[in-house]
Amino acid sequence: MSGPTFEVFTLFPDAIAGFLRGGLIGKAAQQGLVAVHCTDYRDFTSDRHRTVDDAPYGGGPGMVMKIEPVVTALESVAAARGPMHRVLLTPSGPRFDQRAARRLALMPRIALLCGRYEGIDDRVREVYADECLSLGDFVLNGGEVAALAIIEAVARLCEGVLGNPESAVHDSFSGSEDDLSPETGDWLEFPQYTRPPEFRGLAVPPTLLAGAHAEVARWRAVEAWRRTWALRPDLRPRRSLPAATVIHVVVAGEAIQALVGLPEAPSPVVLGPAPPAMSPHALYCRDLKDLRRALRRRHGKTPQLVAVAMGPVSEAALPVAYSAAALLDLLALLGDLSSPLVLVPVTAPAPLGDLTSDDVLLDAATQAPSGWPEGAIAVFALDQAQVASAALDLARKPSMIDSSPPQPVCGSAISIAAAALRELRSPAAR
């Protein structure tokens, strides 16, 4: 047998047996891939009424399940079929999740104790249970539904239970917190589609119909990232930007001195012809292609280009991150976090309102058809109010008071973006 044996202790064994008469888990039980035994607490009572509950000490509503039949049932089953990992199902336990399912799938025998009424006498929790688990932050009439959910979640991880073992690999929550990819990281599953390709004007994404496997894999990875950050950002693993990763920013020539004065200043890059008085702090490149070549020579790795704009922006052309942590995850998913980062401020294709800077640093010839910098893999969209406030702060600096024109808004945006990424060098960054 490849899977664990489940021992379910309940007042309603028929509810468990009925569930096992159908579906993949029932078929797996019939094939001997997993085993489920049900034990009725009432079979271990000593009075003619088979009483399993009594009034709570101290008063109060409801009834409490007695300790004697529960412990006697546990001891009897252990003597007959062997020791078990004993799990008390209670709303006050830690939440059951995919990590717990993977852990339980490695155990040979699992006892699931289902309570009823106001619960089981707490001495069972204190002495006879190995752990407590809760299905979620809600209360059920009993533990049977929770037991069935745990059985199914654990059993489907066992060899042979699913017809295609790859199905479990691509599930939501299917990986470890140390890996970012949607196949192995703790991400929500990417969207799934099947025939027909169009239904009442609702079309399947073209990437999935083109047949390019690498593009499909990339699309699924980005969609898993996007869905997780939109719905469950708490699921993402903790990541940090490597200390050795260099952050380059594309800036206007007049903004270089302001950046140099900042703590942990990023490495500035100026696109276009070098001025007569070149700053020793900047790298001068003709265009983005020249920039990529120069940074490959300097760092030995291909740089990752990120467009920096003020949000909200359209996600039609490139994935958009609205926080430094989300951008960090996206960069790790699409490339190598140790590669140098290049932050390129641009005017986004969508209207951004009055805060959009007219000082676009890229020549029209360097723009991709979508309007984003050619070769950019993502967009870092910043909050407009935050950027405007930072622009005013920069404009009041002594080094900027006598300069004309004042620091452009895109310059303040690039400073914020670089600072936000630098903060994520901490191992505890989220």
Secondary structure, 3 states (H helix, E strand, C coil): CCCCEEEEEECCHHHHHHHCCCHHHHHHHHCCCCEEEEEEHHHHCCCCCCCCEECCCCCCCCCEECHHHHHHHHHHHHHHHCCCEEEEECCCCCECCHHHHHHHCCCCEEEEEECECCCECHHHHHHHCCEEEECCCCCCCECHHHHHHHHHHHHCCCCCCCCCCHHHHCCCCCCCCCCCCCCCCCCCCCCCCCCCCEECCEECCHHHHCCCHHHHHHHHHHHHHHHHHHHCHHHCCCCCCCCCCCEEEECCHHHHHHHHCCCCCCEEEEECCCCCCCCCCCEEECCHHHHHHHHHHHHCCCCEEEEEEECCCCCCCCCEECCHHHHHHHHHHHCCCCCCEEEEECCCCCCCCCCCCCCCCCCHHHECCCCCECCEEEEEEECHHHHHHHHHHHHCCHHHHCCCCCCCHHHHHHHHHHHHHHHCCCCCCC
